Amino acid sequence: MGLFSHKITRDDLKPGDHIYSWRNAYIYSHHGIYVGDEKVIHFTRGGGLEFGTGTVLDKIIDISIPNHGRRDNKCLDCGDQSNLGGVISSCLDCFLAGGNLYLFEYSASPSIFLAKRGGTCTIASSDPCDEVISRAKFLHLRNGFGEYDLLDNNCEDFAIYCKTGLFVLSMATKFGSSGQANSVSAAGGVVSLTLKVLGVKKKTSGHEEDSVVSVVNQVISSTVKYVVPGVGGLALAEYGHYCFGRLFYDIGVRKDACKVSVEELVAFVGAKQGLLERKTSISS
């Protein structure tokens, strides 16, 4: 696999592969598990939308995707999946939606991980392909991966869980192991660091993780500013923070991630959804 290109051909595909296809001029990618026989199991938001912002932006993105989400292009194999949500099975053509085919990389070294774009690789190792396919099929059968959420529980999270069995079991903590979402979080941290260096105060949560990140921010920013003063030093400090943020939250490094059987996951997701529904009912 090349350093920057993960593009593969259909002939390269093997059952159990974590694949993805870029959408809307490479703004984001849609992920799934190839289970063989030209079939892909993937996690998507209802209404045929994978981005899922809940705004008009969804419609704009959907229109920009060729051969996807419109009834006049109904697949003879899959039928009309434009309103399906959750864990679904599609043919490879419907999954790709006119885009190219890419392979997600596992067991990446930290240096390779940081060199590549978020949402293309992880430091975590993959389990054997039969375990991967078994998880994907079970979650498809039970539609058991919860509600789709762009940042906290998306298609990349689903595929990474199927490949690794790693999950964050917490009623309070985000599900997410998605590299795309973590890149957004890391970018948000860059903004925080910029404000901090410029003297703008921000209230902290007091969590241990915040303290660790805070210390690293100070080390990176102060060290780089001595080496490269001025705006250039700040830019390098910001980039260092961004890289650390991505690495810190990768599923292969996170201390709160553990191996969870697919049966336990379905039970946990059900309990979490029930709790959220009760809270919503009480508040309303």
C-alpha positions as CSV (number, residue, x, y, z in Angstrom):
1,M,0.0,0.0,0.0
2,G,1.4,3.4,-1.0
3,L,2.2,6.1,1.5
4,F,-0.6,8.4,0.3
5,S,-2.8,6.3,-2.0
6,H,-5.0,3.5,-0.7
7,K,-6.7,3.0,-4.0
8,I,-7.2,-0.7,-5.0
9,T,-9.0,-2.6,-7.7
10,R,-11.9,-5.0,-7.3
11,D,-9.5,-7.8,-8.0
12,D,-7.5,-6.9,-4.9
13,L,-10.6,-7.2,-2.6
14,K,-10.7,-9.9,0.0
15,P,-13.7,-10.8,2.3
16,G,-13.2,-9.0,5.6
17,D,-11.5,-5.9,4.1
18,H,-12.4,-2.5,5.5
19,I,-13.0,-0.4,2.4
20,Y,-14.1,3.2,1.8
21,S,-14.9,5.6,-1.0
22,W,-14.5,9.3,-1.1
23,R,-17.5,11.5,-1.4
24,N,-18.1,15.0,-2.6
25,A,-14.7,16.0,-3.8
26,Y,-12.8,14.2,-1.1
27,I,-14.5,16.1,1.8
28,Y,-15.4,12.9,3.6
29,S,-15.4,9.1,3.0
30,H,-18.0,6.4,3.5
31,H,-16.7,3.1,5.1
32,G,-17.9,-0.5,5.2
33,I,-16.9,-4.2,5.4
34,Y,-16.6,-6.2,2.3
35,V,-18.1,-9.7,3.1
36,G,-17.7,-11.3,-0.3
37,D,-19.9,-12.0,-3.4
38,E,-19.9,-8.2,-4.3
39,K,-21.6,-7.4,-1.0
40,V,-20.7,-4.7,1.5
41,I,-22.2,-4.2,5.0
42,H,-22.1,-0.6,6.2
43,F,-23.6,1.8,8.6
44,T,-25.5,4.8,7.3
45,R,-28.0,7.4,8.3
46,G,-31.7,7.2,7.3
47,G,-32.7,9.0,4.1
48,G,-29.8,7.6,2.2
49,L,-27.4,10.1,3.7
50,E,-24.1,9.1,5.1
51,F,-23.0,12.6,6.3
52,G,-25.9,13.2,8.6
53,T,-25.8,16.8,9.8
54,G,-29.5,17.0,10.0
55,T,-29.4,20.2,7.9
56,V,-30.0,21.3,4.3
57,L,-26.3,20.5,3.8
58,D,-27.2,16.8,3.7
59,K,-29.3,17.4,0.6
60,I,-26.6,19.3,-1.1
61,I,-24.1,16.6,-0.4
62,D,-26.5,13.8,-1.5
63,I,-27.1,15.6,-4.8
64,S,-23.4,15.7,-5.5
65,I,-23.0,12.0,-5.1
66,P,-23.5,10.2,-8.5
67,N,-25.9,7.2,-8.6
68,H,-26.8,7.4,-4.9
69,G,-29.9,8.0,-2.9
70,R,-32.3,8.7,-5.8
71,R,-35.2,6.5,-6.9
72,D,-34.5,7.0,-10.7
73,N,-31.2,5.1,-10.2
74,K,-32.7,2.2,-8.3
75,C,-30.4,-0.8,-8.3
76,L,-31.9,-4.1,-9.6
77,D,-30.0,-6.0,-7.0
78,C,-30.4,-3.8,-3.9
79,G,-33.7,-2.1,-4.8
80,D,-34.5,1.3,-3.4
81,Q,-32.3,1.9,-0.3
82,S,-32.7,5.6,-0.3
83,N,-34.6,5.7,3.0
84,L,-32.8,2.9,4.8
85,G,-30.7,3.7,7.9
86,G,-28.6,1.8,10.4
87,V,-26.6,-1.3,9.4
88,I,-27.4,-2.2,5.8
89,S,-26.1,-4.5,3.1
90,S,-25.5,-3.2,-0.4
91,C,-23.9,-4.4,-3.6
92,L,-20.4,-3.0,-4.2
93,D,-21.6,-0.7,-6.9
94,C,-24.2,0.9,-4.6
95,F,-21.7,1.3,-1.8
96,L,-19.2,3.0,-4.1
97,A,-21.9,5.2,-5.6
98,G,-19.8,5.9,-8.6
99,G,-16.6,6.6,-6.6
100,N,-13.3,4.8,-6.5
101,L,-12.4,1.9,-4.1
102,Y,-9.9,2.4,-1.3
103,L,-8.5,0.0,1.4
104,F,-8.3,1.1,5.0
105,E,-4.9,0.3,6.6
106,Y,-4.4,-1.4,10.0
107,S,-1.2,-1.8,12.1
108,A,0.1,1.5,10.8
109,S,3.2,2.8,12.6
110,P,2.8,6.1,14.4
111,S,4.9,7.9,11.8
112,I,2.9,6.5,8.9
113,F,-0.4,7.2,10.8
114,L,0.6,10.9,11.2
115,A,1.7,11.2,7.6
116,K,-1.7,10.0,6.3
117,R,-5.0,11.8,6.2
118,G,-7.4,11.0,9.0
119,G,-9.9,8.3,8.2
120,T,-7.5,6.2,6.1
121,C,-5.6,4.1,8.7
122,T,-5.2,3.2,12.4
123,I,-2.5,1.9,14.7
124,A,-4.8,-0.9,15.9
125,S,-4.4,-4.4,14.5
126,S,-7.1,-6.2,12.6
127,D,-8.6,-9.5,13.8
128,P,-8.9,-12.5,11.4
129,C,-11.3,-12.0,8.5
130,D,-13.8,-14.6,9.7
131,E,-14.2,-12.7,13.0
132,V,-14.6,-9.5,11.1
133,I,-17.3,-10.8,8.8
134,S,-19.1,-12.5,11.7
135,R,-19.3,-9.2,13.6
136,A,-20.6,-7.3,10.5
137,K,-23.2,-9.9,9.7
138,F,-24.4,-10.1,13.3
139,L,-24.7,-6.3,13.5
140,H,-26.6,-6.3,10.2
141,L,-29.0,-9.0,11.4
142,R,-29.7,-7.1,14.6
143,N,-29.2,-3.6,13.2
144,G,-27.3,-3.2,16.5
145,F,-24.9,-0.3,16.2
146,G,-27.2,2.4,17.6
147,E,-28.2,5.7,16.1
148,Y,-26.0,7.2,13.4
149,D,-24.1,10.3,14.5
150,L,-21.6,12.2,12.3
151,L,-19.0,12.7,15.0
152,D,-19.7,10.1,17.7
153,N,-21.0,7.0,15.9
154,N,-20.5,6.8,12.2
155,C,-19.7,4.4,9.3
156,E,-15.9,4.5,10.1
157,D,-16.6,3.6,13.7
158,F,-18.7,0.7,12.6
159,A,-16.1,-0.7,10.2
160,I,-13.2,-0.2,12.8
161,Y,-15.2,-2.1,15.4
162,C,-15.9,-5.0,13.0
163,K,-12.2,-5.2,12.2
164,T,-10.8,-4.9,15.7
165,G,-13.6,-5.7,18.3
166,L,-12.4,-2.5,20.1
167,F,-15.0,-0.3,21.7
168,V,-15.4,2.4,24.3
169,L,-17.9,1.2,26.9
170,S,-19.1,4.3,28.6
171,M,-22.5,5.8,29.0
172,A,-20.9,9.3,29.1
173,T,-18.0,9.0,26.6
174,K,-18.5,9.2,22.9
175,F,-18.5,6.0,21.0
176,G,-16.2,7.2,18.3
177,S,-13.0,5.8,17.0
178,S,-13.4,7.5,13.6
179,G,-10.2,9.0,12.2
180,Q,-12.3,11.6,10.3
181,A,-14.1,12.7,13.5
182,N,-10.9,12.7,15.5
183,S,-9.3,14.9,12.9
184,V,-12.1,17.4,13.4
185,S,-11.6,17.2,17.2
186,A,-7.9,17.7,16.8
187,A,-8.4,20.7,14.5
188,G,-10.7,22.1,17.2
189,G,-7.8,21.7,19.6
190,V,-5.6,23.7,17.2
191,V,-8.0,26.6,17.5
192,S,-8.0,26.3,21.3
193,L,-4.2,26.3,21.3
194,T,-4.0,29.3,19.1
195,L,-6.3,31.2,21.5
196,K,-4.3,30.1,24.4
197,V,-1.0,31.3,22.9
198,L,-2.6,34.6,22.0
199,G,-3.7,35.0,25.6
200,V,-7.3,34.1,25.3
201,K,-8.4,32.2,28.4
202,K,-10.6,29.0,28.2
203,K,-12.3,27.2,31.0
204,T,-11.0,23.6,31.3
205,S,-13.1,20.5,32.4
206,G,-10.5,19.2,34.9
207,H,-10.4,15.7,33.4
208,E,-7.1,13.8,33.4
209,E,-7.1,13.7,29.6
210,D,-7.5,17.5,29.4
211,S,-4.5,17.8,31.8
212,V,-2.3,15.6,29.6
213,V,-3.2,17.4,26.5
214,S,-2.7,20.8,28.2
215,V,0.9,19.8,29.3
216,V,1.7,18.5,25.8
217,N,0.4,21.7,24.3
218,Q,2.6,23.8,26.5
219,V,5.7,21.7,25.7
220,I,5.0,21.8,22.0
221,S,4.2,25.5,21.8
222,S,7.0,26.7,24.1
223,T,9.6,24.5,22.5
224,V,8.7,25.4,18.9
225,K,8.5,29.1,19.7
226,Y,12.1,29.1,20.9
227,V,13.2,27.3,17.8
228,V,11.1,29.2,15.2
229,P,9.9,32.5,16.6
230,G,6.8,34.4,15.5
231,V,4.0,33.2,13.3
232,G,6.0,30.3,11.9
233,G,6.6,28.9,15.5
234,L,2.9,29.2,16.2
235,A,2.0,27.4,13.0
236,L,4.4,24.5,13.9
237,A,3.0,24.4,17.4
238,E,-0.5,24.2,16.0
239,Y,0.5,21.4,13.7
240,G,2.2,19.5,16.5
241,H,-1.0,19.8,18.6
242,Y,-3.1,18.6,15.7
243,C,-0.9,15.5,15.2
244,F,-0.9,14.7,18.9
245,G,-4.7,15.0,19.0
246,R,-5.1,12.6,16.2
247,L,-2.7,10.1,17.7
248,F,-4.1,10.5,21.2
249,Y,-7.6,9.5,20.2
250,D,-6.8,6.7,17.7
251,I,-8.5,3.5,18.8
252,G,-5.2,1.6,18.8
253,V,-3.8,4.0,21.5
254,R,-6.9,4.9,23.6
255,K,-6.8,3.6,27.1
256,D,-10.5,3.5,27.5
257,A,-11.0,1.1,24.5
258,C,-11.3,-2.6,25.1
259,K,-12.3,-5.8,23.4
260,V,-16.1,-6.2,23.4
261,S,-18.0,-9.2,22.0
262,V,-20.6,-8.3,19.4
263,E,-23.3,-9.7,21.7
264,E,-22.2,-7.4,24.5
265,L,-22.0,-4.5,22.2
266,V,-25.6,-4.9,21.0
267,A,-26.8,-5.2,24.6
268,F,-24.8,-2.1,25.6
269,V,-26.0,0.0,22.6
270,G,-29.6,-1.0,23.5
271,A,-29.1,0.0,27.1
272,K,-27.6,3.3,26.1
273,Q,-30.4,4.1,23.7
274,G,-33.0,3.2,26.3
275,L,-31.3,5.6,28.8
276,L,-31.3,8.4,26.2
277,E,-35.0,7.8,25.4
278,R,-35.9,7.9,29.1
279,K,-34.0,11.2,29.6
280,T,-35.7,12.7,26.5
281,S,-39.2,11.5,27.8
282,I,-38.6,13.1,31.2
283,S,-37.3,16.4,29.8
284,S,-40.3,16.7,27.5
